């Protein structure tokens, strides 16, 4: 049974995969807080191993819920009328 080139087997990464993951991880670090690097790395590797390959989705998954600050905030209808 052939393994798809996009599937990671037994936690072994090819050099180009490591370079890609390092680039995504480095892009997450400026936004992560002090001791969060390990958690960011775990989420990134887990998402990649599950088959996610989109750079932006990997980044958003890796940084977790803290990305909420970059999303538009919901506003209440009529809040300005008061």
N, CA, C and O atoms as a GROMACS GRO file, in nm:
protein
  328
    1UNK      N    1   0.084  -0.118   0.000
    1UNK     CA    2   0.000   0.000   0.000
    1UNK      C    3   0.089   0.124   0.000
    1UNK      O    4   0.171   0.142   0.090
    2UNK      N    5   0.073   0.208  -0.098
    2UNK     CA    6   0.154   0.329  -0.111
    2UNK      C    7   0.102   0.438  -0.019
    2UNK      O    8  -0.018   0.453   0.000
    3UNK      N    9   0.194   0.513   0.038
    3UNK     CA   10   0.159   0.625   0.125
    3UNK      C   11   0.158   0.752   0.040
    3UNK      O   12   0.253   0.778  -0.034
    4UNK      N   13   0.054   0.829   0.053
    4UNK     CA   14   0.046   0.957  -0.018
    4UNK      C   15   0.161   1.046   0.026
    4UNK      O   16   0.194   1.047   0.145
    5UNK      N   17   0.223   1.121  -0.066
    5UNK     CA   18   0.334   1.208  -0.027
    5UNK      C   19   0.293   1.315   0.073
    5UNK      O   20   0.378   1.374   0.139
    6UNK      N   21   0.163   1.343   0.084
    6UNK     CA   22   0.117   1.444   0.179
    6UNK      C   23   0.091   1.390   0.319
    6UNK      O   24   0.061   1.466   0.411
    7UNK      N   25   0.102   1.259   0.336
    7UNK     CA   26   0.073   1.198   0.465
    7UNK      C   27   0.203   1.172   0.540
    7UNK      O   28   0.297   1.114   0.487
    8UNK      N   29   0.208   1.217   0.665
    8UNK     CA   30   0.325   1.196   0.749
    8UNK      C   31   0.311   1.060   0.815
    8UNK      O   32   0.210   1.031   0.879
    9UNK      N   33   0.413   0.976   0.800
    9UNK     CA   34   0.409   0.843   0.859
    9UNK      C   35   0.508   0.837   0.975
    9UNK      O   36   0.626   0.869   0.959
   10UNK      N   37   0.460   0.796   1.089
   10UNK     CA   38   0.544   0.775   1.208
   10UNK      C   39   0.618   0.901   1.251
   10UNK      O   40   0.728   0.891   1.307
   11UNK      N   41   0.564   1.018   1.228
   11UNK     CA   42   0.625   1.141   1.276
   11UNK      C   43   0.752   1.180   1.204
   11UNK      O   44   0.830   1.261   1.256
   12UNK      N   45   0.776   1.126   1.086
   12UNK     CA   46   0.896   1.159   1.010
   12UNK      C   47   0.859   1.265   0.907
   12UNK      O   48   0.765   1.249   0.830
   13UNK      N   49   0.935   1.374   0.907
   13UNK     CA   50   0.910   1.484   0.814
   13UNK      C   51   1.024   1.495   0.714
   13UNK      O   52   1.140   1.476   0.749
   14UNK      N   53   0.990   1.525   0.591
   14UNK     CA   54   1.091   1.550   0.488
   14UNK      C   55   1.148   1.690   0.508
   14UNK      O   56   1.085   1.774   0.572
   15UNK      N   57   1.268   1.716   0.454
   15UNK     CA   58   1.330   1.848   0.472
   15UNK      C   59   1.240   1.964   0.425
   15UNK      O   60   1.234   2.067   0.492
   16UNK      N   61   1.172   1.948   0.312
   16UNK     CA   62   1.086   2.056   0.264
   16UNK      C   63   0.966   2.075   0.358
   16UNK      O   64   0.916   2.187   0.372
   17UNK      N   65   0.919   1.967   0.421
   17UNK     CA   66   0.810   1.979   0.517
   17UNK      C   67   0.857   2.052   0.643
   17UNK      O   68   0.784   2.136   0.697
   18UNK      N   69   0.976   2.021   0.689
   18UNK     CA   70   1.032   2.091   0.805
   18UNK      C   71   1.049   2.239   0.778
   18UNK      O   72   1.018   2.323   0.863
   19UNK      N   73   1.098   2.272   0.658
   19UNK     CA   74   1.115   2.414   0.623
   19UNK      C   75   0.981   2.485   0.620
   19UNK      O   76   0.969   2.598   0.668
   20UNK      N   77   0.879   2.420   0.565
   20UNK     CA   78   0.745   2.478   0.560
   20UNK      C   79   0.690   2.499   0.700
   20UNK      O   80   0.639   2.607   0.732
   21UNK      N   81   0.700   2.397   0.785
   21UNK     CA   82   0.650   2.407   0.922
   21UNK      C   83   0.726   2.514   1.001
   21UNK      O   84   0.666   2.587   1.080
   22UNK      N   85   0.857   2.524   0.980
   22UNK     CA   86   0.936   2.625   1.049
   22UNK      C   87   0.891   2.765   1.008
   22UNK      O   88   0.882   2.855   1.092
   23UNK      N   89   0.862   2.783   0.879
   23UNK     CA   90   0.816   2.913   0.830
   23UNK      C   91   0.682   2.951   0.893
   23UNK      O   92   0.662   3.064   0.936
   24UNK      N   93   0.589   2.855   0.898
   24UNK     CA   94   0.459   2.881   0.959
   24UNK      C   95   0.476   2.910   1.108
   24UNK      O   96   0.417   3.005   1.160
   25UNK      N   97   0.557   2.830   1.177
   25UNK     CA   98   0.580   2.847   1.320
   25UNK      C   99   0.642   2.984   1.349
   25UNK      O  100   0.599   3.053   1.441
   26UNK      N  101   0.742   3.022   1.271
   26UNK     CA  102   0.806   3.153   1.290
   26UNK      C  103   0.706   3.267   1.271
   26UNK      O  104   0.716   3.370   1.337
   27UNK      N  105   0.611   3.248   1.180
   27UNK     CA  106   0.507   3.349   1.159
   27UNK      C  107   0.410   3.359   1.276
   27UNK      O  108   0.345   3.462   1.293
   28UNK      N  109   0.401   3.254   1.355
   28UNK     CA  110   0.312   3.254   1.471
   28UNK      C  111   0.378   3.315   1.594
   28UNK      O  112   0.309   3.371   1.679
   29UNK      N  113   0.508   3.305   1.604
   29UNK     CA  114   0.577   3.346   1.726
   29UNK      C  115   0.559   3.491   1.766
   29UNK      O  116   0.537   3.517   1.884
   30UNK      N  117   0.568   3.587   1.674
   30UNK     CA  118   0.551   3.726   1.719
   30UNK      C  119   0.416   3.751   1.784
   30UNK      O  120   0.402   3.841   1.867
   31UNK      N  121   0.317   3.671   1.748
   31UNK     CA  122   0.183   3.690   1.803
   31UNK      C  123   0.161   3.607   1.929
   31UNK      O  124   0.066   3.631   2.003
   32UNK      N  125   0.249   3.511   1.954
   32UNK     CA  126   0.227   3.427   2.072
   32UNK      C  127   0.287   3.492   2.195
   32UNK      O  128   0.381   3.571   2.186
   33UNK      N  129   0.232   3.458   2.308
   33UNK     CA  130   0.280   3.512   2.434
   33UNK      C  131   0.395   3.427   2.486
   33UNK      O  132   0.410   3.311   2.446
   34UNK      N  133   0.475   3.485   2.572
   34UNK     CA  134   0.592   3.422   2.631
   34UNK      C  135   0.605   3.272   2.623
   34UNK      O  136   0.673   3.221   2.534
   35UNK      N  137   0.542   3.198   2.713
   35UNK     CA  138   0.560   3.055   2.723
   35UNK      C  139   0.471   2.973   2.633
   35UNK      O  140   0.457   2.852   2.656
   36UNK      N  141   0.412   3.032   2.534
   36UNK     CA  142   0.318   2.960   2.448
   36UNK      C  143   0.383   2.886   2.332
   36UNK      O  144   0.313   2.816   2.260
   37UNK      N  145   0.512   2.900   2.312
   37UNK     CA  146   0.576   2.842   2.195
   37UNK      C  147   0.554   2.691   2.186
   37UNK      O  148   0.529   2.639   2.077
   38UNK      N  149   0.564   2.620   2.298
   38UNK     CA  150   0.543   2.475   2.296
   38UNK      C  151   0.401   2.439   2.254
   38UNK      O  152   0.382   2.347   2.175
   39UNK      N  153   0.303   2.510   2.307
   39UNK     CA  154   0.163   2.483   2.272
   39UNK      C  155   0.138   2.514   2.125
   39UNK      O  156   0.066   2.441   2.057
   40UNK      N  157   0.196   2.624   2.075
   40UNK     CA  158   0.182   2.660   1.934
   40UNK      C  159   0.241   2.550   1.847
   40UNK      O  160   0.180   2.508   1.749
   41UNK      N  161   0.359   2.502   1.883
   41UNK     CA  162   0.425   2.397   1.806
   41UNK      C  163   0.342   2.268   1.807
   41UNK      O  164   0.328   2.203   1.703
   42UNK      N  165   0.287   2.232   1.922
   42UNK     CA  166   0.205   2.110   1.930
   42UNK      C  167   0.082   2.121   1.840
   42UNK      O  168   0.049   2.026   1.768
   43UNK      N  169   0.015   2.236   1.844
   43UNK     CA  170  -0.106   2.252   1.760
   43UNK      C  171  -0.070   2.251   1.612
   43UNK      O  172  -0.143   2.194   1.531
   44UNK      N  173   0.042   2.314   1.577
   44UNK     CA  174   0.086   2.319   1.437
   44UNK      C  175   0.116   2.178   1.385
   44UNK      O  176   0.068   2.139   1.279
   45UNK      N  177   0.196   2.104   1.460
   45UNK     CA  178   0.234   1.968   1.417
   45UNK      C  179   0.111   1.878   1.410
   45UNK      O  180   0.096   1.799   1.317
   46UNK      N  181   0.024   1.888   1.507
   46UNK     CA  182  -0.097   1.806   1.509
   46UNK      C  183  -0.185   1.834   1.387
   46UNK      O  184  -0.234   1.741   1.322
   47UNK      N  185  -0.204   1.961   1.355
   47UNK     CA  186  -0.286   1.998   1.239
   47UNK      C  187  -0.221   1.948   1.110
   47UNK      O  188  -0.289   1.899   1.020
   48UNK      N  189  -0.088   1.963   1.100
   48UNK     CA  190  -0.016   1.918   0.981
   48UNK      C  191  -0.027   1.766   0.966
   48UNK      O  192  -0.051   1.716   0.856
   49UNK      N  193  -0.011   1.694   1.076
   49UNK     CA  194  -0.020   1.548   1.071
   49UNK      C  195  -0.160   1.501   1.036
   49UNK      O  196  -0.177   1.391   0.982
   50UNK      N  197  -0.261   1.581   1.067
   50UNK     CA  198  -0.398   1.542   1.033
   50UNK      C  199  -0.432   1.571   0.887
   50UNK      O  200  -0.541   1.538   0.840
   51UNK      N  201  -0.337   1.632   0.814
   51UNK     CA  202  -0.356   1.653   0.671
   51UNK      C  203  -0.373   1.797   0.629
   51UNK      O  204  -0.383   1.824   0.509
   52UNK      N  205  -0.377   1.890   0.722
   52UNK     CA  206  -0.394   2.031   0.687
   52UNK      C  207  -0.265   2.082   0.621
   52UNK      O  208  -0.156   2.063   0.674
   53UNK      N  209  -0.279   2.147   0.505
   53UNK     CA  210  -0.162   2.198   0.434
   53UNK      C  211  -0.172   2.346   0.400
   53UNK      O  212  -0.074   2.405   0.353
   54UNK      N  213  -0.285   2.407   0.421
   54UNK     CA  214  -0.302   2.549   0.391
   54UNK      C  215  -0.227   2.632   0.495
   54UNK      O  216  -0.253   2.621   0.615
   55UNK      N  217  -0.133   2.715   0.449
   55UNK     CA  218  -0.048   2.794   0.537
   55UNK      C  219  -0.129   2.881   0.633
   55UNK      O  220  -0.099   2.886   0.753
   56UNK      N  221  -0.230   2.950   0.583
   56UNK     CA  222  -0.309   3.039   0.668
   56UNK      C  223  -0.391   2.962   0.771
   56UNK      O  224  -0.400   3.003   0.887
   57UNK      N  225  -0.449   2.850   0.730
   57UNK     CA  226  -0.526   2.769   0.825
   57UNK      C  227  -0.435   2.708   0.931
   57UNK      O  228  -0.472   2.700   1.048
   58UNK      N  229  -0.316   2.665   0.890
   58UNK     CA  230  -0.220   2.612   0.987
   58UNK      C  231  -0.183   2.719   1.089
   58UNK      O  232  -0.178   2.692   1.209
   59UNK      N  233  -0.158   2.840   1.041
   59UNK     CA  234  -0.120   2.949   1.131
   59UNK      C  235  -0.233   2.979   1.229
   59UNK      O  236  -0.210   2.992   1.349
   60UNK      N  237  -0.355   2.990   1.178
   60UNK     CA  238  -0.469   3.019   1.264
   60UNK      C  239  -0.494   2.907   1.365
   60UNK      O  240  -0.529   2.933   1.480
   61UNK      N  241  -0.478   2.784   1.321
   61UNK     CA  242  -0.495   2.671   1.411
   61UNK      C  243  -0.386   2.671   1.518
   61UNK      O  244  -0.414   2.645   1.636
   62UNK      N  245  -0.264   2.700   1.479
   62UNK     CA  246  -0.152   2.698   1.573
   62UNK      C  247  -0.163   2.806   1.680
   62UNK      O  248  -0.129   2.782   1.796
   63UNK      N  249  -0.210   2.924   1.643
   63UNK     CA  250  -0.216   3.031   1.743
   63UNK      C  251  -0.340   3.020   1.830
   63UNK      O  252  -0.349   3.088   1.932
   64UNK      N  253  -0.434   2.936   1.792
   64UNK     CA  254  -0.549   2.907   1.878
   64UNK      C  255  -0.647   3.022   1.891
   64UNK      O  256  -0.660   3.104   1.801
   65UNK      N  257  -0.715   3.027   2.005
   65UNK     CA  258  -0.823   3.123   2.028
   65UNK      C  259  -0.777   3.267   2.037
   65UNK      O  260  -0.859   3.358   2.023
   66UNK      N  261  -0.650   3.290   2.060
   66UNK     CA  262  -0.602   3.428   2.072
   66UNK      C  263  -0.618   3.505   1.941
   66UNK      O  264  -0.608   3.628   1.941
   67UNK      N  265  -0.643   3.436   1.831
   67UNK     CA  266  -0.659   3.504   1.703
   67UNK      C  267  -0.786   3.586   1.698
   67UNK      O  268  -0.806   3.662   1.603
   68UNK      N  269  -0.873   3.573   1.796
   68UNK     CA  270  -0.998   3.647   1.799
   68UNK      C  271  -0.979   3.796   1.792
   68UNK      O  272  -1.068   3.867   1.743
   69UNK      N  273  -0.867   3.848   1.838
   69UNK     CA  274  -0.843   3.991   1.835
   69UNK      C  275  -0.830   4.044   1.693
   69UNK      O  276  -0.854   4.161   1.668
   70UNK      N  277  -0.790   3.956   1.599
   70UNK     CA  278  -0.773   4.002   1.462
   70UNK      C  279  -0.901   3.991   1.380
   70UNK      O  280  -0.907   4.038   1.267
   71UNK      N  281  -1.004   3.930   1.438
   71UNK     CA  282  -1.132   3.919   1.367
   71UNK      C  283  -1.217   4.041   1.394
   71UNK      O  284  -1.206   4.102   1.501
   72UNK      N  285  -1.302   4.077   1.300
   72UNK     CA  286  -1.390   4.192   1.324
   72UNK      C  287  -1.480   4.166   1.444
   72UNK      O  288  -1.529   4.055   1.463
   73UNK      N  289  -1.499   4.267   1.523
   73UNK     CA  290  -1.583   4.255   1.642
   73UNK      C  291  -1.730   4.272   1.603
   73UNK      O  292  -1.763   4.357   1.520
   74UNK      N  293  -1.816   4.193   1.663
   74UNK     CA  294  -1.959   4.205   1.638
   74UNK      C  295  -2.010   4.331   1.707
   74UNK      O  296  -1.966   4.364   1.817
   75UNK      N  297  -2.100   4.399   1.644
   75UNK     CA  298  -2.157   4.520   1.704
   75UNK      C  299  -2.306   4.498   1.723
   75UNK      O  300  -2.370   4.427   1.645
   76UNK      N  301  -2.360   4.560   1.824
   76UNK     CA  302  -2.503   4.550   1.849
   76UNK      C  303  -2.576   4.649   1.760
   76UNK      O  304  -2.534   4.763   1.743
   77UNK      N  305  -2.686   4.603   1.704
   77UNK     CA  306  -2.768   4.690   1.620
   77UNK      C  307  -2.834   4.794   1.710
   77UNK      O  308  -2.895   4.760   1.811
   78UNK      N  309  -2.821   4.919   1.674
   78UNK     CA  310  -2.884   5.026   1.749
   78UNK      C  311  -2.805   5.071   1.870
   78UNK      O  312  -2.855   5.151   1.949
   79UNK      N  313  -2.685   5.020   1.888
   79UNK     CA  314  -2.605   5.057   2.005
   79UNK      C  315  -2.568   5.205   2.002
   79UNK      O  316  -2.553   5.267   2.108
   80UNK      N  317  -2.552   5.261   1.882
   80UNK     CA  318  -2.514   5.402   1.872
   80UNK      C  319  -2.633   5.496   1.893
   80UNK      O  320  -2.614   5.615   1.918
   81UNK      N  321  -2.753   5.443   1.884
   81UNK     CA  322  -2.872   5.527   1.892
   81UNK      C  323  -2.904   5.569   2.035
   81UNK      O  324  -2.980   5.664   2.055
   82UNK      N  325  -2.848   5.502   2.133
   82UNK     CA  326  -2.882   5.531   2.272
   82UNK      C  327  -2.827   5.660   2.322
   82UNK      O  328  -2.848   5.696   2.438
   0.00000   0.00000   0.00000
